[in-house]
Amino acid sequence: MTTYKRLYRSDDDRIFAGICGGLGEYFAVDPVALRLLWLLVTLCTGVVPGILAYLVAIFIVPKKVTTEEPITTNEQSSL
């Protein structure tokens, strides 16, 4: 059976929305380098295209679904 790599927004390595962290995980590149590259491209293209591309990526790239169950406590606080 063949497994495919999927692009997801990172939950572990995120600053704002996890786009650069997810790209770093997908391409096995340091996310800091991708953030610096995004900043350079954004500043060189007049800011608006870079910010617009990032906002579009937030809505297109899905969040990574974790299979871990949330930790719940069954303790009741007494007043």
A tleap script that builds the chain and sets N, CA, C and O, in Angstrom:
source leaprc.protein.ff14SB
mol = sequence {
  NMET THR THR TYR LYS ARG LEU TYR ARG SER
  ASP ASP ASP ARG ILE PHE ALA GLY ILE CYS
  GLY GLY LEU GLY GLU TYR PHE ALA VAL ASP
  PRO VAL ALA LEU ARG LEU LEU TRP LEU LEU
  VAL THR LEU CYS THR GLY VAL VAL PRO GLY
  ILE LEU ALA TYR LEU VAL ALA ILE PHE ILE
  VAL PRO LYS LYS VAL THR THR GLU GLU PRO
  ILE THR THR ASN GLU GLN SER SER CLEU
}
set mol.1.N position { 0.841 -1.163 0.000 }
set mol.1.CA position { 0.000 0.000 0.000 }
set mol.1.C position { 0.900 1.244 0.000 }
set mol.1.O position { 1.888 1.302 0.731 }
set mol.2.N position { 0.560 2.198 -0.795 }
set mol.2.CA position { 1.347 3.411 -0.925 }
set mol.2.C position { 0.807 4.490 0.005 }
set mol.2.O position { -0.397 4.740 0.059 }
set mol.3.N position { 1.723 5.125 0.737 }
set mol.3.CA position { 1.311 6.230 1.581 }
set mol.3.C position { 1.721 7.536 0.912 }
set mol.3.O position { 2.803 7.635 0.332 }
set mol.4.N position { 0.870 8.511 0.997 }
set mol.4.CA position { 1.108 9.806 0.384 }
set mol.4.C position { 1.359 10.847 1.467 }
set mol.4.O position { 0.723 10.841 2.521 }
set mol.5.N position { 2.300 11.737 1.181 }
set mol.5.CA position { 2.518 12.860 2.080 }
set mol.5.C position { 1.430 13.888 1.839 }
set mol.5.O position { 1.056 14.156 0.698 }
set mol.6.N position { 0.929 14.458 2.912 }
set mol.6.CA position { -0.099 15.488 2.809 }
set mol.6.C position { 0.412 16.757 3.466 }
set mol.6.O position { 1.165 16.711 4.438 }
set mol.7.N position { 0.001 17.866 2.933 }
set mol.7.CA position { 0.370 19.156 3.482 }
set mol.7.C position { -0.685 19.588 4.483 }
set mol.7.O position { -1.866 19.687 4.153 }
set mol.8.N position { -0.252 19.841 5.699 }
set mol.8.CA position { -1.131 20.299 6.761 }
set mol.8.C position { -0.516 21.511 7.442 }
set mol.8.O position { 0.694 21.727 7.364 }
set mol.9.N position { -1.348 22.298 8.107 }
set mol.9.CA position { -0.839 23.359 8.973 }
set mol.9.C position { -0.328 22.708 10.246 }
set mol.9.O position { -0.985 21.839 10.819 }
set mol.10.N position { 0.837 23.130 10.681 }
set mol.10.CA position { 1.489 22.520 11.832 }
set mol.10.C position { 0.855 22.980 13.134 }
set mol.10.O position { 0.541 24.158 13.308 }
set mol.11.N position { 0.671 22.029 14.051 }
set mol.11.CA position { 0.235 22.361 15.404 }
set mol.11.C position { 1.433 22.533 16.327 }
set mol.11.O position { 1.365 23.262 17.317 }
set mol.12.N position { 2.533 21.856 15.995 }
set mol.12.CA position { 3.710 21.873 16.855 }
set mol.12.C position { 4.595 23.084 16.620 }
set mol.12.O position { 5.084 23.690 17.574 }
set mol.13.N position { 4.803 23.440 15.366 }
set mol.13.CA position { 5.735 24.508 15.026 }
set mol.13.C position { 4.973 25.632 14.342 }
set mol.13.O position { 5.026 25.781 13.122 }
set mol.14.N position { 4.274 26.409 15.129 }
set mol.14.CA position { 3.464 27.471 14.566 }
set mol.14.C position { 3.756 28.782 15.275 }
set mol.14.O position { 3.987 28.826 16.483 }
set mol.15.N position { 3.738 29.845 14.489 }
set mol.15.CA position { 3.864 31.183 15.035 }
set mol.15.C position { 2.505 31.869 14.940 }
set mol.15.O position { 1.995 32.394 15.930 }
set mol.16.N position { 1.928 31.861 13.753 }
set mol.16.CA position { 0.624 32.494 13.562 }
set mol.16.C position { -0.429 31.440 13.243 }
set mol.16.O position { -1.313 31.184 14.060 }
set mol.17.N position { -0.346 30.835 12.082 }
set mol.17.CA position { -1.365 29.851 11.701 }
set mol.17.C position { -0.776 28.483 11.379 }
set mol.17.O position { -1.529 27.546 11.113 }
set mol.18.N position { 0.539 28.340 11.396 }
set mol.18.CA position { 1.164 27.050 11.145 }
set mol.18.C position { 1.467 26.761 9.695 }
set mol.18.O position { 1.805 25.626 9.359 }
set mol.19.N position { 1.357 27.759 8.814 }
set mol.19.CA position { 1.595 27.532 7.387 }
set mol.19.C position { 3.066 27.210 7.128 }
set mol.19.O position { 3.377 26.194 6.506 }
set mol.20.N position { 3.965 28.062 7.595 }
set mol.20.CA position { 5.399 27.833 7.359 }
set mol.20.C position { 5.882 26.585 8.090 }
set mol.20.O position { 6.744 25.870 7.579 }
set mol.21.N position { 5.346 26.313 9.266 }
set mol.21.CA position { 5.688 25.089 9.985 }
set mol.21.C position { 5.246 23.850 9.230 }
set mol.21.O position { 5.981 22.864 9.164 }
set mol.22.N position { 4.058 23.891 8.662 }
set mol.22.CA position { 3.557 22.764 7.867 }
set mol.22.C position { 4.355 22.566 6.593 }
set mol.22.O position { 4.639 21.433 6.205 }
set mol.23.N position { 4.722 23.668 5.934 }
set mol.23.CA position { 5.562 23.559 4.742 }
set mol.23.C position { 6.927 22.993 5.093 }
set mol.23.O position { 7.494 22.207 4.335 }
set mol.24.N position { 7.456 23.396 6.248 }
set mol.24.CA position { 8.737 22.861 6.700 }
set mol.24.C position { 8.679 21.367 6.953 }
set mol.24.O position { 9.607 20.640 6.597 }
set mol.25.N position { 7.600 20.902 7.565 }
set mol.25.CA position { 7.431 19.466 7.793 }
set mol.25.C position { 7.276 18.719 6.471 }
set mol.25.O position { 7.836 17.635 6.307 }
set mol.26.N position { 6.534 19.275 5.541 }
set mol.26.CA position { 6.267 18.624 4.259 }
set mol.26.C position { 7.540 18.498 3.415 }
set mol.26.O position { 7.811 17.441 2.845 }
set mol.27.N position { 8.322 19.591 3.340 }
set mol.27.CA position { 9.524 19.583 2.513 }
set mol.27.C position { 10.784 19.244 3.293 }
set mol.27.O position { 11.871 19.263 2.715 }
set mol.28.N position { 10.688 18.934 4.579 }
set mol.28.CA position { 11.824 18.619 5.450 }
set mol.28.C position { 12.851 19.744 5.431 }
set mol.28.O position { 14.048 19.521 5.252 }
set mol.29.N position { 12.338 20.974 5.624 }
set mol.29.CA position { 13.160 22.183 5.647 }
set mol.29.C position { 12.881 22.891 6.960 }
set mol.29.O position { 11.784 22.790 7.510 }
set mol.30.N position { 13.878 23.608 7.457 }
set mol.30.CA position { 13.701 24.371 8.692 }
set mol.30.C position { 12.641 25.454 8.482 }
set mol.30.O position { 12.780 26.277 7.577 }
set mol.31.N position { 11.593 25.467 9.293 }
set mol.31.CA position { 10.539 26.472 9.134 }
set mol.31.C position { 11.040 27.910 9.307 }
set mol.31.O position { 10.454 28.834 8.742 }
set mol.32.N position { 12.106 28.111 10.072 }
set mol.32.CA position { 12.654 29.457 10.233 }
set mol.32.C position { 13.169 29.974 8.893 }
set mol.32.O position { 12.992 31.148 8.568 }
set mol.33.N position { 13.807 29.099 8.117 }
set mol.33.CA position { 14.286 29.492 6.786 }
set mol.33.C position { 13.112 29.847 5.880 }
set mol.33.O position { 13.199 30.793 5.096 }
set mol.34.N position { 12.024 29.102 5.979 }
set mol.34.CA position { 10.847 29.405 5.170 }
set mol.34.C position { 10.205 30.717 5.602 }
set mol.34.O position { 9.724 31.479 4.763 }
set mol.35.N position { 10.195 30.984 6.895 }
set mol.35.CA position { 9.639 32.257 7.377 }
set mol.35.C position { 10.466 33.440 6.879 }
set mol.35.O position { 9.919 34.462 6.467 }
set mol.36.N position { 11.790 33.288 6.921 }
set mol.36.CA position { 12.659 34.361 6.422 }
set mol.36.C position { 12.492 34.555 4.921 }
set mol.36.O position { 12.482 35.686 4.435 }
set mol.37.N position { 12.361 33.452 4.186 }
set mol.37.CA position { 12.131 33.530 2.741 }
set mol.37.C position { 10.793 34.204 2.455 }
set mol.37.O position { 10.706 35.046 1.561 }
set mol.38.N position { 9.752 33.846 3.200 }
set mol.38.CA position { 8.439 34.473 3.012 }
set mol.38.C position { 8.512 35.973 3.305 }
set mol.38.O position { 7.929 36.781 2.582 }
set mol.39.N position { 9.229 36.338 4.367 }
set mol.39.CA position { 9.378 37.749 4.711 }
set mol.39.C position { 10.109 38.509 3.605 }
set mol.39.O position { 9.704 39.612 3.239 }
set mol.40.N position { 11.168 37.932 3.078 }
set mol.40.CA position { 11.930 38.564 1.998 }
set mol.40.C position { 11.064 38.745 0.749 }
set mol.40.O position { 11.048 39.822 0.153 }
set mol.41.N position { 10.357 37.705 0.360 }
set mol.41.CA position { 9.497 37.779 -0.825 }
set mol.41.C position { 8.369 38.787 -0.606 }
set mol.41.O position { 8.024 39.543 -1.513 }
set mol.42.N position { 7.802 38.796 0.589 }
set mol.42.CA position { 6.717 39.721 0.891 }
set mol.42.C position { 7.192 41.170 0.816 }
set mol.42.O position { 6.504 42.021 0.252 }
set mol.43.N position { 8.353 41.449 1.377 }
set mol.43.CA position { 8.874 42.811 1.338 }
set mol.43.C position { 9.278 43.237 -0.070 }
set mol.43.O position { 9.139 44.407 -0.426 }
set mol.44.N position { 9.775 42.303 -0.868 }
set mol.44.CA position { 10.215 42.634 -2.227 }
set mol.44.C position { 9.051 42.793 -3.204 }
set mol.44.O position { 9.197 43.459 -4.229 }
set mol.45.N position { 7.915 42.198 -2.907 }
set mol.45.CA position { 6.789 42.277 -3.838 }
set mol.45.C position { 5.765 43.333 -3.443 }
set mol.45.O position { 4.711 43.435 -4.069 }
set mol.46.N position { 6.056 44.105 -2.430 }
set mol.46.CA position { 5.138 45.174 -2.055 }
set mol.46.C position { 4.161 44.796 -0.977 }
set mol.46.O position { 3.087 45.393 -0.907 }
set mol.47.N position { 4.467 43.853 -0.147 }
set mol.47.CA position { 3.738 43.433 1.050 }
set mol.47.C position { 2.380 42.785 0.764 }
set mol.47.O position { 2.111 41.701 1.281 }
set mol.48.N position { 1.534 43.401 -0.025 }
set mol.48.CA position { 0.165 42.903 -0.217 }
set mol.48.C position { 0.119 41.490 -0.821 }
set mol.48.O position { -0.639 40.663 -0.315 }
set mol.49.N position { 0.889 41.165 -1.879 }
set mol.49.CA position { 0.801 39.803 -2.422 }
set mol.49.C position { 1.215 38.719 -1.425 }
set mol.49.O position { 0.607 37.649 -1.386 }
set mol.50.N position { 2.237 38.987 -0.628 }
set mol.50.CA position { 2.684 37.997 0.359 }
set mol.50.C position { 1.659 37.764 1.445 }
set mol.50.O position { 1.404 36.625 1.837 }
set mol.51.N position { 1.067 38.850 1.936 }
set mol.51.CA position { 0.037 38.719 2.973 }
set mol.51.C position { -1.211 38.054 2.405 }
set mol.51.O position { -1.833 37.230 3.075 }
set mol.52.N position { -1.577 38.401 1.187 }
set mol.52.CA position { -2.732 37.785 0.549 }
set mol.52.C position { -2.509 36.282 0.335 }
set mol.52.O position { -3.413 35.478 0.565 }
set mol.53.N position { -1.304 35.909 -0.105 }
set mol.53.CA position { -0.992 34.488 -0.303 }
set mol.53.C position { -1.062 33.730 1.020 }
set mol.53.O position { -1.562 32.606 1.067 }
set mol.54.N position { -0.564 34.338 2.090 }
set mol.54.CA position { -0.606 33.691 3.403 }
set mol.54.C position { -2.050 33.511 3.872 }
set mol.54.O position { -2.406 32.455 4.395 }
set mol.55.N position { -2.872 34.530 3.689 }
set mol.55.CA position { -4.275 34.424 4.085 }
set mol.55.C position { -5.022 33.368 3.283 }
set mol.55.O position { -5.851 32.638 3.826 }
set mol.56.N position { -4.729 33.290 2.001 }
set mol.56.CA position { -5.345 32.247 1.169 }
set mol.56.C position { -4.901 30.866 1.641 }
set mol.56.O position { -5.706 29.937 1.698 }
set mol.57.N position { -3.613 30.730 1.982 }
set mol.57.CA position { -3.096 29.443 2.446 }
set mol.57.C position { -3.751 29.021 3.759 }
set mol.57.O position { -3.944 27.829 3.997 }
set mol.58.N position { -4.092 29.983 4.610 }
set mol.58.CA position { -4.761 29.647 5.866 }
set mol.58.C position { -6.086 28.937 5.595 }
set mol.58.O position { -6.449 28.001 6.308 }
set mol.59.N position { -6.798 29.376 4.579 }
set mol.59.CA position { -8.101 28.777 4.280 }
set mol.59.C position { -8.008 27.523 3.414 }
set mol.59.O position { -8.915 26.691 3.436 }
set mol.60.N position { -6.924 27.376 2.652 }
set mol.60.CA position { -6.799 26.222 1.754 }
set mol.60.C position { -6.135 25.028 2.439 }
set mol.60.O position { -6.596 23.897 2.289 }
set mol.61.N position { -5.064 25.267 3.184 }
set mol.61.CA position { -4.308 24.178 3.816 }
set mol.61.C position { -5.046 23.751 5.079 }
set mol.61.O position { -5.274 24.571 5.968 }
set mol.62.N position { -5.423 22.469 5.169 }
set mol.62.CA position { -6.195 22.028 6.344 }
set mol.62.C position { -5.322 21.885 7.583 }
set mol.62.O position { -4.107 21.706 7.492 }
set mol.63.N position { -5.969 21.970 8.744 }
set mol.63.CA position { -5.277 21.720 10.003 }
set mol.63.C position { -5.021 20.226 10.130 }
set mol.63.O position { -5.795 19.406 9.638 }
set mol.64.N position { -3.931 19.886 10.794 }
set mol.64.CA position { -3.619 18.482 11.021 }
set mol.64.C position { -4.516 17.953 12.137 }
set mol.64.O position { -4.584 18.535 13.220 }
set mol.65.N position { -5.192 16.863 11.868 }
set mol.65.CA position { -6.090 16.264 12.847 }
set mol.65.C position { -5.278 15.310 13.698 }
set mol.65.O position { -4.667 14.376 13.178 }
set mol.66.N position { -5.268 15.534 14.990 }
set mol.66.CA position { -4.542 14.639 15.881 }
set mol.66.C position { -5.482 13.568 16.387 }
set mol.66.O position { -6.678 13.802 16.560 }
set mol.67.N position { -4.930 12.395 16.622 }
set mol.67.CA position { -5.743 11.277 17.094 }
set mol.67.C position { -5.700 11.159 18.604 }
set mol.67.O position { -6.334 10.275 19.180 }
set mol.68.N position { -4.952 12.051 19.251 }
set mol.68.CA position { -4.884 12.012 20.703 }
set mol.68.C position { -6.185 12.523 21.302 }
set mol.68.O position { -6.770 13.493 20.818 }
set mol.69.N position { -6.619 11.869 22.340 }
set mol.69.CA position { -7.833 12.302 23.012 }
set mol.69.C position { -7.474 13.360 24.044 }
set mol.69.O position { -6.422 13.271 24.677 }
set mol.70.N position { -8.316 14.344 24.222 }
set mol.70.CA position { -8.021 15.365 25.226 }
set mol.70.C position { -8.032 14.786 26.633 }
set mol.70.O position { -8.793 13.867 26.935 }
set mol.71.N position { -7.196 15.326 27.469 }
set mol.71.CA position { -7.118 14.867 28.855 }
set mol.71.C position { -8.260 15.511 29.633 }
set mol.71.O position { -8.411 16.732 29.667 }
set mol.72.N position { -9.047 14.658 30.248 }
set mol.72.CA position { -10.157 15.165 31.059 }
set mol.72.C position { -9.986 14.663 32.481 }
set mol.72.O position { -9.465 13.569 32.700 }
set mol.73.N position { -10.407 15.430 33.413 }
set mol.73.CA position { -10.349 14.994 34.807 }
set mol.73.C position { -11.763 14.763 35.288 }
set mol.73.O position { -12.686 15.496 34.931 }
set mol.74.N position { -11.916 13.757 36.086 }
set mol.74.CA position { -13.229 13.404 36.623 }
set mol.74.C position { -13.411 13.948 38.026 }
set mol.74.O position { -14.378 13.614 38.710 }
set mol.75.N position { -12.488 14.778 38.448 }
set mol.75.CA position { -12.580 15.339 39.794 }
set mol.75.C position { -13.612 16.463 39.816 }
set mol.75.O position { -13.672 17.292 38.908 }
set mol.76.N position { -14.411 16.471 40.858 }
set mol.76.CA position { -15.367 17.542 41.040 }
set mol.76.C position { -14.862 18.442 42.164 }
set mol.76.O position { -14.419 17.971 43.211 }
set mol.77.N position { -14.938 19.710 41.928 }
set mol.77.CA position { -14.486 20.632 42.967 }
set mol.77.C position { -15.607 20.838 43.979 }
set mol.77.O position { -16.767 21.020 43.610 }
set mol.78.N position { -15.254 20.808 45.224 }
set mol.78.CA position { -16.255 21.030 46.254 }
set mol.78.C position { -16.112 22.438 46.795 }
set mol.78.O position { -15.004 22.929 47.008 }
set mol.79.N position { -17.224 23.067 47.009 }
set mol.79.CA position { -17.220 24.450 47.492 }
set mol.79.C position { -17.378 24.502 48.967 }
set mol.79.O position { -17.397 25.588 49.548 }
savepdb mol mol.pdb
quit
